[in-house]
Amino acid sequence: MPIYEYQCQSCGHELEAIQKMSDAALTDCPQCKESSLKKRISAAGFRLSGSGWYETDFKTGKKKNLTNQDTGSASKSADKPAGPSAS
Protein backbone atom coordinates (compact mmCIF):
# COMPACT_ATOMS: atom_id res chain seq x y z
CA MET A 1 0.00 0.00 0.00
CA PRO A 2 1.24 3.50 -0.78
CA ILE A 3 2.27 6.03 1.82
CA TYR A 4 0.57 9.41 1.39
CA GLU A 5 1.77 12.68 2.89
CA TYR A 6 -0.69 15.21 4.22
CA GLN A 7 -0.36 18.78 5.50
CA CYS A 8 -2.91 20.73 7.49
CA GLN A 9 -3.77 24.08 5.90
CA SER A 10 -4.78 25.50 9.32
CA CYS A 11 -1.93 24.59 11.69
CA GLY A 12 0.75 23.30 9.29
CA HIS A 13 0.93 19.83 10.89
CA GLU A 14 2.42 17.19 8.55
CA LEU A 15 1.71 13.46 8.66
CA GLU A 16 2.07 10.28 6.63
CA ALA A 17 -0.67 7.69 6.22
CA ILE A 18 -0.57 4.20 4.72
CA GLN A 19 -3.74 3.86 2.67
CA LYS A 20 -5.15 1.83 -0.17
CA MET A 21 -5.38 3.66 -3.46
CA SER A 22 -9.16 3.23 -3.29
CA ASP A 23 -9.42 4.82 0.20
CA ALA A 24 -10.81 8.33 0.50
CA ALA A 25 -8.32 11.10 1.29
CA LEU A 26 -8.00 12.13 4.93
CA THR A 27 -9.54 15.49 5.82
CA ASP A 28 -9.43 15.86 9.62
CA CYS A 29 -6.16 17.01 11.23
CA PRO A 30 -5.28 14.91 14.29
CA GLN A 31 -3.59 17.89 15.96
CA CYS A 32 -6.00 20.82 15.59
CA LYS A 33 -9.13 18.78 14.71
CA GLU A 34 -9.93 21.06 11.74
CA SER A 35 -10.99 19.44 8.46
CA SER A 36 -8.29 21.13 6.39
CA LEU A 37 -5.84 18.32 5.50
CA LYS A 38 -4.53 18.40 1.95
CA LYS A 39 -2.64 15.59 0.23
CA ARG A 40 0.92 16.56 -0.71
CA ILE A 41 2.76 15.50 -3.84
CA SER A 42 5.98 13.64 -3.05
CA ALA A 43 8.48 11.30 -4.67
CA ALA A 44 8.10 7.56 -4.29
CA GLY A 45 10.52 5.99 -1.82
CA PHE A 46 10.85 2.62 -3.54
CA ARG A 47 12.27 1.05 -6.68
CA LEU A 48 10.54 -1.65 -8.69
CA SER A 49 12.98 -4.51 -9.21
CA GLY A 50 13.05 -8.27 -9.03
CA SER A 51 11.47 -11.01 -11.05
CA GLY A 52 8.62 -9.94 -13.26
CA TRP A 53 10.13 -6.66 -14.43
CA TYR A 54 11.92 -5.91 -17.67
CA GLU A 55 15.13 -7.87 -18.14
CA THR A 56 17.36 -4.81 -18.55
CA ASP A 57 15.98 -2.77 -15.64
CA PHE A 58 18.54 -2.01 -12.92
CA LYS A 59 21.25 -4.22 -14.43
CA THR A 60 24.81 -3.24 -15.24
CA GLY A 61 27.64 -4.59 -17.34
CA LYS A 62 27.31 -8.02 -18.96
CA LYS A 63 24.08 -8.77 -17.10
CA LYS A 64 22.15 -6.47 -19.49
CA ASN A 65 22.15 -9.02 -22.33
CA LEU A 66 20.78 -12.07 -20.56
CA THR A 67 18.55 -13.08 -23.49
CA ASN A 68 21.54 -13.17 -25.86
CA GLN A 69 23.50 -15.36 -23.44
CA ASP A 70 20.62 -17.80 -23.20
CA THR A 71 20.54 -18.35 -26.97
CA GLY A 72 24.22 -19.29 -27.14
CA SER A 73 25.64 -18.31 -30.54
CA ALA A 74 24.58 -14.66 -30.40
CA SER A 75 26.40 -14.07 -27.12
CA LYS A 76 29.61 -15.82 -28.20
CA SER A 77 30.14 -13.42 -31.06
CA ALA A 78 29.24 -10.44 -28.86
CA ASP A 79 31.74 -11.42 -26.12
CA LYS A 80 34.76 -11.64 -28.44
CA PRO A 81 36.78 -8.42 -28.75
CA ALA A 82 36.69 -6.75 -32.15
CA GLY A 83 40.00 -6.83 -33.92
CA PRO A 84 41.81 -8.18 -36.96
CA SER A 85 40.88 -11.73 -37.78
CA ALA A 86 43.57 -14.33 -38.49
CA SER A 87 42.38 -16.06 -41.67
Gaussian input, Z-matrix of N, CA and C with variables (Angstrom, degrees):
# hf/3-21g

backbone

0 1
 N
 C     1     B1
 C     2     B2     1     A1
 N     3     B3     2     A2     1     D1
 C     4     B4     3     A3     2     D2
 C     5     B5     4     A4     3     D3
 N     6     B6     5     A5     4     D4
 C     7     B7     6     A6     5     D5
 C     8     B8     7     A7     6     D6
 N     9     B9     8     A8     7     D7
 C    10    B10     9     A9     8     D8
 C    11    B11    10    A10     9     D9
 N    12    B12    11    A11    10    D10
 C    13    B13    12    A12    11    D11
 C    14    B14    13    A13    12    D12
 N    15    B15    14    A14    13    D13
 C    16    B16    15    A15    14    D14
 C    17    B17    16    A16    15    D15
 N    18    B18    17    A17    16    D16
 C    19    B19    18    A18    17    D17
 C    20    B20    19    A19    18    D18
 N    21    B21    20    A20    19    D19
 C    22    B22    21    A21    20    D20
 C    23    B23    22    A22    21    D21
 N    24    B24    23    A23    22    D22
 C    25    B25    24    A24    23    D23
 C    26    B26    25    A25    24    D24
 N    27    B27    26    A26    25    D25
 C    28    B28    27    A27    26    D26
 C    29    B29    28    A28    27    D27
 N    30    B30    29    A29    28    D28
 C    31    B31    30    A30    29    D29
 C    32    B32    31    A31    30    D30
 N    33    B33    32    A32    31    D31
 C    34    B34    33    A33    32    D32
 C    35    B35    34    A34    33    D33
 N    36    B36    35    A35    34    D34
 C    37    B37    36    A36    35    D35
 C    38    B38    37    A37    36    D36
 N    39    B39    38    A38    37    D37
 C    40    B40    39    A39    38    D38
 C    41    B41    40    A40    39    D39
 N    42    B42    41    A41    40    D40
 C    43    B43    42    A42    41    D41
 C    44    B44    43    A43    42    D42
 N    45    B45    44    A44    43    D43
 C    46    B46    45    A45    44    D44
 C    47    B47    46    A46    45    D45
 N    48    B48    47    A47    46    D46
 C    49    B49    48    A48    47    D47
 C    50    B50    49    A49    48    D48
 N    51    B51    50    A50    49    D49
 C    52    B52    51    A51    50    D50
 C    53    B53    52    A52    51    D51
 N    54    B54    53    A53    52    D52
 C    55    B55    54    A54    53    D53
 C    56    B56    55    A55    54    D54
 N    57    B57    56    A56    55    D55
 C    58    B58    57    A57    56    D56
 C    59    B59    58    A58    57    D57
 N    60    B60    59    A59    58    D58
 C    61    B61    60    A60    59    D59
 C    62    B62    61    A61    60    D60
 N    63    B63    62    A62    61    D61
 C    64    B64    63    A63    62    D62
 C    65    B65    64    A64    63    D63
 N    66    B66    65    A65    64    D64
 C    67    B67    66    A66    65    D65
 C    68    B68    67    A67    66    D66
 N    69    B69    68    A68    67    D67
 C    70    B70    69    A69    68    D68
 C    71    B71    70    A70    69    D69
 N    72    B72    71    A71    70    D70
 C    73    B73    72    A72    71    D71
 C    74    B74    73    A73    72    D72
 N    75    B75    74    A74    73    D73
 C    76    B76    75    A75    74    D74
 C    77    B77    76    A76    75    D75
 N    78    B78    77    A77    76    D76
 C    79    B79    78    A78    77    D77
 C    80    B80    79    A79    78    D78
 N    81    B81    80    A80    79    D79
 C    82    B82    81    A81    80    D80
 C    83    B83    82    A82    81    D81
 N    84    B84    83    A83    82    D82
 C    85    B85    84    A84    83    D83
 C    86    B86    85    A85    84    D84
 N    87    B87    86    A86    85    D85
 C    88    B88    87    A87    86    D86
 C    89    B89    88    A88    87    D87
 N    90    B90    89    A89    88    D88
 C    91    B91    90    A90    89    D89
 C    92    B92    91    A91    90    D90
 N    93    B93    92    A92    91    D91
 C    94    B94    93    A93    92    D92
 C    95    B95    94    A94    93    D93
 N    96    B96    95    A95    94    D94
 C    97    B97    96    A96    95    D95
 C    98    B98    97    A97    96    D96
 N    99    B99    98    A98    97    D97
 C   100   B100    99    A99    98    D98
 C   101   B101   100   A100    99    D99
 N   102   B102   101   A101   100   D100
 C   103   B103   102   A102   101   D101
 C   104   B104   103   A103   102   D102
 N   105   B105   104   A104   103   D103
 C   106   B106   105   A105   104   D104
 C   107   B107   106   A106   105   D105
 N   108   B108   107   A107   106   D106
 C   109   B109   108   A108   107   D107
 C   110   B110   109   A109   108   D108
 N   111   B111   110   A110   109   D109
 C   112   B112   111   A111   110   D110
 C   113   B113   112   A112   111   D111
 N   114   B114   113   A113   112   D112
 C   115   B115   114   A114   113   D113
 C   116   B116   115   A115   114   D114
 N   117   B117   116   A116   115   D115
 C   118   B118   117   A117   116   D116
 C   119   B119   118   A118   117   D117
 N   120   B120   119   A119   118   D118
 C   121   B121   120   A120   119   D119
 C   122   B122   121   A121   120   D120
 N   123   B123   122   A122   121   D121
 C   124   B124   123   A123   122   D122
 C   125   B125   124   A124   123   D123
 N   126   B126   125   A125   124   D124
 C   127   B127   126   A126   125   D125
 C   128   B128   127   A127   126   D126
 N   129   B129   128   A128   127   D127
 C   130   B130   129   A129   128   D128
 C   131   B131   130   A130   129   D129
 N   132   B132   131   A131   130   D130
 C   133   B133   132   A132   131   D131
 C   134   B134   133   A133   132   D132
 N   135   B135   134   A134   133   D133
 C   136   B136   135   A135   134   D134
 C   137   B137   136   A136   135   D135
 N   138   B138   137   A137   136   D136
 C   139   B139   138   A138   137   D137
 C   140   B140   139   A139   138   D138
 N   141   B141   140   A140   139   D139
 C   142   B142   141   A141   140   D140
 C   143   B143   142   A142   141   D141
 N   144   B144   143   A143   142   D142
 C   145   B145   144   A144   143   D143
 C   146   B146   145   A145   144   D144
 N   147   B147   146   A146   145   D145
 C   148   B148   147   A147   146   D146
 C   149   B149   148   A148   147   D147
 N   150   B150   149   A149   148   D148
 C   151   B151   150   A150   149   D149
 C   152   B152   151   A151   150   D150
 N   153   B153   152   A152   151   D151
 C   154   B154   153   A153   152   D152
 C   155   B155   154   A154   153   D153
 N   156   B156   155   A155   154   D154
 C   157   B157   156   A156   155   D155
 C   158   B158   157   A157   156   D156
 N   159   B159   158   A158   157   D157
 C   160   B160   159   A159   158   D158
 C   161   B161   160   A160   159   D159
 N   162   B162   161   A161   160   D160
 C   163   B163   162   A162   161   D161
 C   164   B164   163   A163   162   D162
 N   165   B165   164   A164   163   D163
 C   166   B166   165   A165   164   D164
 C   167   B167   166   A166   165   D165
 N   168   B168   167   A167   166   D166
 C   169   B169   168   A168   167   D167
 C   170   B170   169   A169   168   D168
 N   171   B171   170   A170   169   D169
 C   172   B172   171   A171   170   D170
 C   173   B173   172   A172   171   D171
 N   174   B174   173   A173   172   D172
 C   175   B175   174   A174   173   D173
 C   176   B176   175   A175   174   D174
 N   177   B177   176   A176   175   D175
 C   178   B178   177   A177   176   D176
 C   179   B179   178   A178   177   D177
 N   180   B180   179   A179   178   D178
 C   181   B181   180   A180   179   D179
 C   182   B182   181   A181   180   D180
 N   183   B183   182   A182   181   D181
 C   184   B184   183   A183   182   D182
 C   185   B185   184   A184   183   D183
 N   186   B186   185   A185   184   D184
 C   187   B187   186   A186   185   D185
 C   188   B188   187   A187   186   D186
 N   189   B189   188   A188   187   D187
 C   190   B190   189   A189   188   D188
 C   191   B191   190   A190   189   D189
 N   192   B192   191   A191   190   D190
 C   193   B193   192   A192   191   D191
 C   194   B194   193   A193   192   D192
 N   195   B195   194   A194   193   D193
 C   196   B196   195   A195   194   D194
 C   197   B197   196   A196   195   D195
 N   198   B198   197   A197   196   D196
 C   199   B199   198   A198   197   D197
 C   200   B200   199   A199   198   D198
 N   201   B201   200   A200   199   D199
 C   202   B202   201   A201   200   D200
 C   203   B203   202   A202   201   D201
 N   204   B204   203   A203   202   D202
 C   205   B205   204   A204   203   D203
 C   206   B206   205   A205   204   D204
 N   207   B207   206   A206   205   D205
 C   208   B208   207   A207   206   D206
 C   209   B209   208   A208   207   D207
 N   210   B210   209   A209   208   D208
 C   211   B211   210   A210   209   D209
 C   212   B212   211   A211   210   D210
 N   213   B213   212   A212   211   D211
 C   214   B214   213   A213   212   D212
 C   215   B215   214   A214   213   D213
 N   216   B216   215   A215   214   D214
 C   217   B217   216   A216   215   D215
 C   218   B218   217   A217   216   D216
 N   219   B219   218   A218   217   D217
 C   220   B220   219   A219   218   D218
 C   221   B221   220   A220   219   D219
 N   222   B222   221   A221   220   D220
 C   223   B223   222   A222   221   D221
 C   224   B224   223   A223   222   D222
 N   225   B225   224   A224   223   D223
 C   226   B226   225   A225   224   D224
 C   227   B227   226   A226   225   D225
 N   228   B228   227   A227   226   D226
 C   229   B229   228   A228   227   D227
 C   230   B230   229   A229   228   D228
 N   231   B231   230   A230   229   D229
 C   232   B232   231   A231   230   D230
 C   233   B233   232   A232   231   D231
 N   234   B234   233   A233   232   D232
 C   235   B235   234   A234   233   D233
 C   236   B236   235   A235   234   D234
 N   237   B237   236   A236   235   D235
 C   238   B238   237   A237   236   D236
 C   239   B239   238   A238   237   D237
 N   240   B240   239   A239   238   D238
 C   241   B241   240   A240   239   D239
 C   242   B242   241   A241   240   D240
 N   243   B243   242   A242   241   D241
 C   244   B244   243   A243   242   D242
 C   245   B245   244   A244   243   D243
 N   246   B246   245   A245   244   D244
 C   247   B247   246   A246   245   D245
 C   248   B248   247   A247   246   D246
 N   249   B249   248   A248   247   D247
 C   250   B250   249   A249   248   D248
 C   251   B251   250   A250   249   D249
 N   252   B252   251   A251   250   D250
 C   253   B253   252   A252   251   D251
 C   254   B254   253   A253   252   D252
 N   255   B255   254   A254   253   D253
 C   256   B256   255   A255   254   D254
 C   257   B257   256   A256   255   D255
 N   258   B258   257   A257   256   D256
 C   259   B259   258   A258   257   D257
 C   260   B260   259   A259   258   D258

   B1=1.4478
   B2=1.5199
   B3=1.3223
   B4=1.4654
   B5=1.5237
   B6=1.3116
   B7=1.4580
   B8=1.5246
   B9=1.3175
   B10=1.4583
   B11=1.5282
   B12=1.3196
   B13=1.4556
   B14=1.5265
   B15=1.3222
   B16=1.4572
   B17=1.5135
   B18=1.3415
   B19=1.4613
   B20=1.5206
   B21=1.3247
   B22=1.4531
   B23=1.5299
   B24=1.3149
   B25=1.4568
   B26=1.5298
   B27=1.3325
   B28=1.4716
   B29=1.5248
   B30=1.3501
   B31=1.4710
   B32=1.5298
   B33=1.3277
   B34=1.4636
   B35=1.5249
   B36=1.3310
   B37=1.4713
   B38=1.5311
   B39=1.3505
   B40=1.4625
   B41=1.5121
   B42=1.3365
   B43=1.4560
   B44=1.5182
   B45=1.3290
   B46=1.4559
   B47=1.5178
   B48=1.3385
   B49=1.4593
   B50=1.5228
   B51=1.3284
   B52=1.4591
   B53=1.5197
   B54=1.3302
   B55=1.4565
   B56=1.5158
   B57=1.3184
   B58=1.4564
   B59=1.5237
   B60=1.3212
   B61=1.4548
   B62=1.5255
   B63=1.3250
   B64=1.4624
   B65=1.5315
   B66=1.3376
   B67=1.4648
   B68=1.5249
   B69=1.3079
   B70=1.4655
   B71=1.5279
   B72=1.3280
   B73=1.4664
   B74=1.5280
   B75=1.3398
   B76=1.4638
   B77=1.5315
   B78=1.3291
   B79=1.4606
   B80=1.5217
   B81=1.3374
   B82=1.4621
   B83=1.5250
   B84=1.3257
   B85=1.4650
   B86=1.5249
   B87=1.3406
   B88=1.4662
   B89=1.5266
   B90=1.3294
   B91=1.4595
   B92=1.5314
   B93=1.3338
   B94=1.4674
   B95=1.5292
   B96=1.3282
   B97=1.4648
   B98=1.5293
   B99=1.3308
   B100=1.4667
   B101=1.5247
   B102=1.3184
   B103=1.4757
   B104=1.5287
   B105=1.3354
   B106=1.4626
   B107=1.5293
   B108=1.3426
   B109=1.4690
   B110=1.5117
   B111=1.3083
   B112=1.4688
   B113=1.5151
   B114=1.3302
   B115=1.4573
   B116=1.5283
   B117=1.3349
   B118=1.4615
   B119=1.5191
   B120=1.3016
   B121=1.4612
   B122=1.5176
   B123=1.3313
   B124=1.4666
   B125=1.5250
   B126=1.3183
   B127=1.4649
   B128=1.5215
   B129=1.2980
   B130=1.4662
   B131=1.5218
   B132=1.3240
   B133=1.4585
   B134=1.5109
   B135=1.3317
   B136=1.4581
   B137=1.5146
   B138=1.3200
   B139=1.4526
   B140=1.5140
   B141=1.3119
   B142=1.4534
   B143=1.5216
   B144=1.3291
   B145=1.4544
   B146=1.5146
   B147=1.2975
   B148=1.4578
   B149=1.5113
   B150=1.3007
   B151=1.4556
   B152=1.5207
   B153=1.3138
   B154=1.4458
   B155=1.5161
   B156=1.3270
   B157=1.4515
   B158=1.5235
   B159=1.3101
   B160=1.4529
   B161=1.5210
   B162=1.3092
   B163=1.4619
   B164=1.5215
   B165=1.3318
   B166=1.4592
   B167=1.5173
   B168=1.3134
   B169=1.4656
   B170=1.5264
   B171=1.3114
   B172=1.4632
   B173=1.5290
   B174=1.3018
   B175=1.4664
   B176=1.5182
   B177=1.3190
   B178=1.4541
   B179=1.5202
   B180=1.3109
   B181=1.4608
   B182=1.5152
   B183=1.3410
   B184=1.4633
   B185=1.5188
   B186=1.3114
   B187=1.4579
   B188=1.5284
   B189=1.3504
   B190=1.4562
   B191=1.5251
   B192=1.3127
   B193=1.4614
   B194=1.5207
   B195=1.3065
   B196=1.4599
   B197=1.5201
   B198=1.3306
   B199=1.4651
   B200=1.5217
   B201=1.3281
   B202=1.4652
   B203=1.5232
   B204=1.3231
   B205=1.4570
   B206=1.5194
   B207=1.3040
   B208=1.4582
   B209=1.5282
   B210=1.3325
   B211=1.4575
   B212=1.5212
   B213=1.3174
   B214=1.4643
   B215=1.5043
   B216=1.3387
   B217=1.4565
   B218=1.5195
   B219=1.3066
   B220=1.4598
   B221=1.5200
   B222=1.3189
   B223=1.4615
   B224=1.5176
   B225=1.3259
   B226=1.4651
   B227=1.5125
   B228=1.3254
   B229=1.4522
   B230=1.5246
   B231=1.3341
   B232=1.4540
   B233=1.5217
   B234=1.3359
   B235=1.4662
   B236=1.5093
   B237=1.3343
   B238=1.4608
   B239=1.5248
   B240=1.3267
   B241=1.4679
   B242=1.5223
   B243=1.3320
   B244=1.4602
   B245=1.5295
   B246=1.2793
   B247=1.4596
   B248=1.5141
   B249=1.2992
   B250=1.4784
   B251=1.5253
   B252=1.3006
   B253=1.4614
   B254=1.5243
   B255=1.3056
   B256=1.4679
   B257=1.5056
   B258=1.3583
   B259=1.4588
   B260=1.4765
   A1=108.92
   A2=116.31
   A3=120.13
   A4=112.89
   A5=114.20
   A6=121.83
   A7=107.27
   A8=116.60
   A9=122.03
   A10=109.71
   A11=115.46
   A12=121.64
   A13=108.46
   A14=114.60
   A15=121.29
   A16=109.50
   A17=115.92
   A18=121.57
   A19=108.07
   A20=115.57
   A21=121.49
   A22=109.10
   A23=116.74
   A24=121.37
   A25=111.73
   A26=117.74
   A27=121.53
   A28=112.52
   A29=116.54
   A30=119.62
   A31=113.75
   A32=117.86
   A33=120.76
   A34=114.49
   A35=117.46
   A36=121.51
   A37=109.85
   A38=116.15
   A39=121.87
   A40=109.54
   A41=117.08
   A42=121.17
   A43=110.17
   A44=114.91
   A45=122.54
   A46=107.65
   A47=116.18
   A48=120.77
   A49=109.17
   A50=116.42
   A51=121.75
   A52=106.86
   A53=115.91
   A54=120.95
   A55=110.29
   A56=115.51
   A57=120.10
   A58=108.18
   A59=115.89
   A60=119.20
   A61=110.88
   A62=117.02
   A63=121.16
   A64=112.47
   A65=118.66
   A66=121.28
   A67=111.20
   A68=115.76
   A69=120.89
   A70=109.32
   A71=115.60
   A72=120.62
   A73=109.87
   A74=115.18
   A75=120.13
   A76=109.26
   A77=116.00
   A78=119.72
   A79=113.04
   A80=118.25
   A81=121.56
   A82=111.22
   A83=116.57
   A84=122.78
   A85=109.33
   A86=117.67
   A87=119.29
   A88=113.27
   A89=117.70
   A90=120.47
   A91=112.15
   A92=117.13
   A93=119.39
   A94=113.06
   A95=117.26
   A96=124.26
   A97=114.31
   A98=117.62
   A99=121.07
   A100=108.83
   A101=117.25
   A102=119.81
   A103=108.77
   A104=115.18
   A105=120.30
   A106=112.40
   A107=117.79
   A108=120.39
   A109=110.13
   A110=115.84
   A111=122.24
   A112=108.26
   A113=115.95
   A114=121.73
   A115=108.71
   A116=115.87
   A117=121.61
   A118=109.92
   A119=116.27
   A120=122.11
   A121=107.30
   A122=116.70
   A123=120.41
   A124=109.53
   A125=115.49
   A126=121.42
   A127=110.47
   A128=115.75
   A129=120.75
   A130=109.59
   A131=116.62
   A132=121.36
   A133=112.53
   A134=117.97
   A135=120.43
   A136=110.04
   A137=115.92
   A138=122.08
   A139=108.02
   A140=117.36
   A141=121.55
   A142=109.10
   A143=116.74
   A144=121.12
   A145=108.79
   A146=115.91
   A147=120.10
   A148=110.83
   A149=116.20
   A150=119.33
   A151=109.93
   A152=115.80
   A153=120.44
   A154=113.59
   A155=118.54
   A156=121.03
   A157=108.87
   A158=116.93
   A159=120.69
   A160=110.63
   A161=115.59
   A162=122.55
   A163=112.46
   A164=117.80
   A165=120.55
   A166=113.98
   A167=118.39
   A168=120.46
   A169=110.82
   A170=116.39
   A171=124.46
   A172=113.12
   A173=118.51
   A174=120.86
   A175=109.09
   A176=116.31
   A177=120.90
   A178=109.91
   A179=114.67
   A180=120.58
   A181=113.94
   A182=116.15
   A183=122.16
   A184=112.65
   A185=118.37
   A186=121.30
   A187=112.34
   A188=118.43
   A189=121.27
   A190=112.91
   A191=118.78
   A192=121.49
   A193=111.86
   A194=117.27
   A195=120.42
   A196=112.17
   A197=119.07
   A198=120.03
   A199=110.81
   A200=118.64
   A201=120.36
   A202=111.52
   A203=117.79
   A204=120.60
   A205=110.93
   A206=117.34
   A207=120.89
   A208=111.90
   A209=117.37
   A210=119.76
   A211=112.35
   A212=118.32
   A213=120.78
   A214=113.24
   A215=119.17
   A216=121.68
   A217=112.88
   A218=119.31
   A219=121.53
   A220=110.76
   A221=117.88
   A222=120.14
   A223=111.55
   A224=118.31
   A225=120.27
   A226=111.67
   A227=116.70
   A228=119.35
   A229=111.06
   A230=117.80
   A231=121.77
   A232=111.45
   A233=118.61
   A234=121.72
   A235=112.91
   A236=118.72
   A237=121.27
   A238=109.43
   A239=118.00
   A240=119.57
   A241=110.44
   A242=115.19
   A243=120.26
   A244=108.81
   A245=116.13
   A246=119.81
   A247=109.21
   A248=116.88
   A249=119.56
   A250=110.74
   A251=114.79
   A252=118.77
   A253=110.24
   A254=117.26
   A255=122.21
   A256=107.91
   A257=117.38
   A258=120.98
   A259=111.84
   D1=142.97
   D2=-179.85
   D3=-73.26
   D4=156.00
   D5=174.83
   D6=-104.07
   D7=122.86
   D8=179.59
   D9=-106.09
   D10=144.00
   D11=176.99
   D12=-104.70
   D13=137.90
   D14=179.04
   D15=-127.19
   D16=152.86
   D17=174.38
   D18=-138.34
   D19=134.26
   D20=178.95
   D21=-78.29
   D22=129.78
   D23=179.02
   D24=-77.13
   D25=-17.13
   D26=-179.63
   D27=-87.10
   D28=-54.57
   D29=-174.19
   D30=-107.97
   D31=-10.12
   D32=178.53
   D33=85.12
   D34=3.29
   D35=179.50
   D36=-62.05
   D37=136.04
   D38=178.29
   D39=-113.40
   D40=143.22
   D41=177.67
   D42=-151.11
   D43=161.44
   D44=175.76
   D45=-117.05
   D46=144.49
   D47=179.56
   D48=-138.43
   D49=132.77
   D50=174.50
   D51=-87.83
   D52=117.46
   D53=-176.42
   D54=-138.83
   D55=155.56
   D56=170.42
   D57=-71.18
   D58=155.68
   D59=178.09
   D60=-64.50
   D61=-27.43
   D62=-178.31
   D63=-84.18
   D64=-9.84
   D65=179.32
   D66=-69.99
   D67=148.32
   D68=176.35
   D69=-71.05
   D70=149.75
   D71=179.21
   D72=-66.91
   D73=146.19
   D74=176.91
   D75=-71.05
   D76=147.10
   D77=179.51
   D78=-127.08
   D79=-27.52
   D80=-175.56
   D81=-93.79
   D82=125.21
   D83=178.37
   D84=-74.24
   D85=128.99
   D86=179.54
   D87=-71.84
   D88=-16.52
   D89=-177.06
   D90=-90.57
   D91=-52.79
   D92=-176.08
   D93=-102.90
   D94=-4.16
   D95=176.78
   D96=66.55
   D97=9.82
   D98=175.19
   D99=-80.74
   D100=154.13
   D101=177.18
   D102=-97.14
   D103=67.58
   D104=-177.63
   D105=-132.23
   D106=29.35
   D107=176.06
   D108=-76.02
   D109=137.85
   D110=175.98
   D111=-125.97
   D112=138.29
   D113=178.53
   D114=-72.84
   D115=133.56
   D116=178.60
   D117=-95.65
   D118=154.35
   D119=174.85
   D120=-94.43
   D121=127.40
   D122=-178.65
   D123=-144.24
   D124=164.00
   D125=179.70
   D126=-78.14
   D127=147.73
   D128=177.55
   D129=-70.29
   D130=141.94
   D131=-178.49
   D132=-103.19
   D133=31.73
   D134=179.82
   D135=-144.82
   D136=164.33
   D137=179.65
   D138=-127.96
   D139=131.95
   D140=179.69
   D141=-82.43
   D142=112.76
   D143=177.51
   D144=-150.31
   D145=166.93
   D146=-179.07
   D147=114.33
   D148=-174.00
   D149=-178.19
   D150=-66.82
   D151=144.28
   D152=-179.99
   D153=101.56
   D154=-9.70
   D155=178.56
   D156=-102.36
   D157=174.83
   D158=-178.40
   D159=-59.29
   D160=144.26
   D161=-174.42
   D162=-58.77
   D163=-37.20
   D164=-174.24
   D165=-91.00
   D166=-3.50
   D167=179.77
   D168=-66.81
   D169=130.93
   D170=172.23
   D171=61.64
   D172=26.38
   D173=178.72
   D174=-113.59
   D175=150.70
   D176=-179.54
   D177=-127.83
   D178=161.35
   D179=173.72
   D180=61.50
   D181=-138.26
   D182=-175.81
   D183=-70.44
   D184=-16.61
   D185=-178.67
   D186=-68.37
   D187=-17.06
   D188=-177.08
   D189=-65.62
   D190=-28.51
   D191=-175.37
   D192=-106.76
   D193=52.43
   D194=-178.29
   D195=-65.38
   D196=-35.24
   D197=-178.97
   D198=-67.42
   D199=-35.59
   D200=176.97
   D201=-67.37
   D202=-36.51
   D203=179.85
   D204=-69.21
   D205=-31.28
   D206=179.77
   D207=-69.42
   D208=-31.12
   D209=-177.46
   D210=-78.72
   D211=-23.54
   D212=174.59
   D213=99.02
   D214=-82.18
   D215=-171.49
   D216=-66.14
   D217=-34.31
   D218=-179.17
   D219=-65.68
   D220=-37.06
   D221=-177.83
   D222=-76.71
   D223=-31.42
   D224=-179.21
   D225=-63.63
   D226=-40.67
   D227=179.23
   D228=-72.82
   D229=-30.20
   D230=-179.84
   D231=-74.83
   D232=-28.30
   D233=-177.00
   D234=-81.23
   D235=-20.11
   D236=-178.58
   D237=-76.55
   D238=137.77
   D239=177.92
   D240=-68.95
   D241=144.78
   D242=178.30
   D243=-76.87
   D244=136.40
   D245=-179.82
   D246=-179.40
   D247=-177.86
   D248=-178.92
   D249=-66.67
   D250=136.16
   D251=-179.92
   D252=-90.74
   D253=144.26
   D254=179.21
   D255=-96.53
   D256=96.94
   D257=-178.81
   D258=-101.81

